[in-house]
Amino acid sequence: MKKSLLLLAIICCATFNVFAQPPVDVYQVVAPSNPMNCTNTTLTITGWNDAGNYSLQSISHFYGNDTIWIDIKYTSPQIVIGVLTPWTHYVSLGNVPYGNWVVVARGYLGGVWQSEANSWLPVDACCPSSIPQFDFVEDTVCAGSSISVTNNSIGNNLSYFWEYEGGTSTAATPTFSISEGGEYDVTLTVTGDSCTDSLVKTIEVLDLPLVELGNDTAICDGDSLELSLPAGNDYLWSDGSISYQNIFGTVGSLAVTVTNDYGCSKSDTIEVTAVLPNVPVNLGPDKTVCPDESVILNAGTGGTSYAWSTGETTQSISVNQEGSVFVTVSESGSCDGVDEIVINWHTVDEAEIMLSADSCQERLIWLDPSTHQVIQWSDASSDTAMLVTTPGYYFVTAEDNNGCESSDSAWLNIVDNPVFSLGNDTFLCGNQTITLTTGISGDHLWKDGSTGIGFTVTQRGTYYVFVTDQNGCTGSDTIRVNDCLGVSEMTAKEIQFYPNPTQDVIHIVGYPNAPYQLMDQTGRIVGVGNLQHDEINVSDLETGIYFIQLIGNNSQFLSFYKI
């Protein structure tokens, strides 16, 4: 009574958190005195909350072996009104089985236990000749495990009828099992001397751990079956492994037993029935090709369907782009074969025309033979170099050392040699003299080594001059001066030779197979031989003026300029 008066005083004055107490405080459980098991039993439960706006969520009860549990659950809003608030709840238990029970009322806030109070509840029997009494050998069992009971029923000439999840029994002490976890009622009905009574008790069946290895299967050659179970339990595999994961890669069986925190175990087995061959596919090594060059890829004849990363579905495809290309080849009864190839492009070494400086009458253009092979010049030739004698645009197509094609072009300017004439061959009579002139400017070099712009002839002979202009180009001409007819006998054979000036070969016509000797301007002999095919090779001589002496009955002297 004093505690009640104190509580009213606290409520009256709206005092906040005066005592250190739980938010939901279950104060007292009041049970009726000696109710019968065939009548309804109602409990009175009192307590208080430390906030005035908690909401009652639910009140529920369930039976243990000798305990009746009452759960009173409140929820709290985000903002609470801190006023101590008393409450009273009347809880109907229905027909409580015969026996001496402990009633425990528990208070919760937001699903969290806060406090509890308890009381005794002795229940008398309405039918003394048949009082059902039993206990479970174990209060909790794992799903699928055997459940055993101890039957302590009181009465005369008793018969029994049990009801449980999934079945019934008339045995005095049946054994049964329940396959799924949860809380289940087990009812015993006893009959004695025409009097019948029942008792219901609840047993907790614990869930088994989740164990599912999947269906038996076949794996591909070179692959393994990766098995993974939920973490957090204890594991024992048939190969001795204790991890929640395992890798299995051979034909045969693999089993696992999993035990959870409740001590409940479950097992499963998987079998690899076969190791299937992979479809053979080989695209070959990675390739490096010229840009835009097509590469034919063939996945082989081992499959019936083909799926390329390019989207094509044929056995062979043509690829003309850089990057990775892969194919999946499928065949019934085999595992897919997969291969990949990487196609790279060469960096093209672009062709570049090399050309000599401006030169006289001709110009040489070429490609570096260490880096390029000529495919074709603009004149359809394919030599490394091309001799050009006409100004204009010239182009070339070539391959670099990787076989990649490129082109180049260039404008070429050609400088002409000076053109002049000493006149036609002529005659010299008596004491007559002839003055030879070229009629053009430039550096002159006459037969005798003189350099004037004119040359005086006083006797018969062959006379020539070389004229070099401001571009460094040289032209020449030759004139034959003979004696007047009747004055001197013409014994010399008519000789023709060309070209003059020359770079490589002098052609001589009219003196076949004659022996000869070559002399420089100082008279030093620099070569001897016989005319072969009416020509003399002078490509090894340095630039300058040279003389050819044709040896015979009438020795002839010829002069030329080597470029």
Residue, then its C-alpha position, 0 to 999 in steps of 0.5 A: m500500500k505504501k508503494s502505491l501511495l508513493l507512485l500516486a505522489i510521483i504521478c501527481c507531481a509529474t516528476f521525471n526519472v526520479f528512480a533508476q528504473p527500467p522504461v517498462d517496469v513490470y511490478q506485480v502478477v496476481a493469479p487466482s487461488n487454486p483455479m480448476n483446469c477446466t475453467n478460464t484463468t485470468l491474470t492481473i499484471t500491473g506496472w508503469n512506464d517512464a513515458g506517457n506516450y509508449s504504445l502497447q504493441s502486443i501481449s502473448h503467452f506460451y507454456g514451457n515445461d512448468t512455466i507460463w511466459i507472458d510477454i508485454k511489448y511496448t513501442s516508443p515514438q521518436i519524441v517521448i513525454g517523460v511522465l511516469t505512467p501506471w498500467t494494468h493488463y488482464v491476461s486470459l490464459g484459458n484452461v490452464p492444465y493441472g499442476n503447479w505453474v510459475v507465471v513470469a510476466r516480461g516487459y519489452l520496449g522496442g523488442v528489448w527486454q526491460s523487466e519481469a515479475n512472477s507468481w505461483l499458479p497452482v491448478d486443480a483437476c476437474c477430473p481427478s480420475s484422469i489427470p494428464q501429466f508429461d514432460f519432454v526429455e529435452d526442452t529443445v531439439c533439432a529439426g528431424s531429431s527424435i522427440s521423447v516424452t516422460n508420461n506422468s499422468i495420474g488416474n485409473n485405467l488410463s488411455y492416451f491420445w497424443e497429437y503433434e505436428g504431422g501425426t498422432s499416437t496412442a502409445a504411453t510414451p511415443t517417440f516422434s520427430i518434426s522436420e521444420g524448426g519452430e515452436y509446436d504444441v504437443t497435446l496429451t488427452v487421457t481418459g480414465d473411468s469415463c473422465t477425459d482431460s487434456l494437457v498442451k505443452t510447447i516444444e521448440v524445434l531448432d532449425l538445421p543449418l542450410v546445406e545445399l551442394g546442388n545437383d550431381t553434375a559433370i565438369c569440364d576438363g581443366d575446370s573444378l567445381e567450386l562449392s560454397l556454403p553460408a559462413g558462420n557454422d562448423y564444417l567437416w568435409s569428407d576430404g578433411s577440409i573444415s572451411y565453408q568453401n571447397i573445390f572438387g575437380t575429379v569424378g566421385s563424391l564429396a560430402v559435408t556435415v554442417t553444425n550450427d550454433y545450436g549444435c544442430s547438424k545437416s549433411d549433403t553429398i554431391e557427385v561429379t559424374a564425368v569430366l567432359p572434354n573441351v571442344p578443341v579450338n586454337l586461333g594461333p598466336d597473337k598477330t601483328v599486321c599492317p594497318d587495315e590488313s585483313v586477318i583470316l581467323n579459323a576456329g576449326t571444325g570441332g564444333t557445331s556452333y560458333a560465337w565470335s566477339t565480333g558478333e559473327t557465327t561462322q567457322s572462319i571470319s575476316v578481321n581488319q581491326e586492332g584489339s582482342v578477338f575471342v570465339t566460343v565453340s560449342e558441341s553437344g556432349s562437350c564443354d565449350g572451347v574458348d580461345e582468344i587472339v590479340i591483333n596489333w598493327h605495325t607502326v608504318d615506316e613511311a617511304e621517303i624519297m631521297l634525292s641528289a642535289d640539283s644536277c646537270q641534265e639528270r638527277l638521281i632519286w632513291l629509297d633507303p634500301s635498309t628500310h624499304q623495298v621499292i614496289q614501283w616508281s612512276d615509270a613502272s620500274s622497281d629498282t632502288a634508284m631512278l635516274v630522272t632527266t625530265p623535270g616534274y612530279y615523281f612518286v614511288t610505292a614501297e614496302d617497309n621491313n614489316g611489309c607495310e606499304s606506303s607512298d611518297s612523291a617529290w618535285l624534281n628540277i633538272v638543269d641543262n648543260p650549256v649548248f653551243s657549237l664550234g661549227n662544222d668540220t673545216f679546212l685549213c689552207g696554206n698559212q691560214t688560221i682559224t679562230l674558234t669561239t663558243g658564243i656563250s659565257g662560262d669557264h672555257l677549257w680548250k684542248d691544249g689546256s687554255t682557258g680563253i673564250g677563243f682559240t686560234v687554229t694554225q694546223r690541221g687536227t681535232y679541236y675541242v672545248f669544255v664550257t662550264d656555266q654558273n650552275g656547274c654544268t658542262g657542255s662540249d663540242t669538237i671540230r675537225v680541221n683538215d688540210c686543203l684537198g691536194v695539200s695533204e693526203m687524208t689517211a685517217k679513218e672516220i671515227q665516231f665516239y659518244p657521249n661526250p661528256t660521259q659518266d660511265v661509257i665511251h662508245i667508239v664506232g669505226y675502229p673495231n677491236a683496236p688497241y687503246q690507251l687512256m691518258d690524263q691531261t698530264g700524259r699519264i697512262v691511266g688505262v689500256g686495253n682493246l675495244q670490246h663491243d666498240e666501248i670503253n668503261v670509264s666509270d672509275l675515272e675521276t672527273g676531268i679531261y682524258f685522251i684516248q689513243l687508238i693504236g694502229n697504222n693511223s693512230q688516232f687521238l680522241s679527247f672527252y670529259k669525264i663527269 
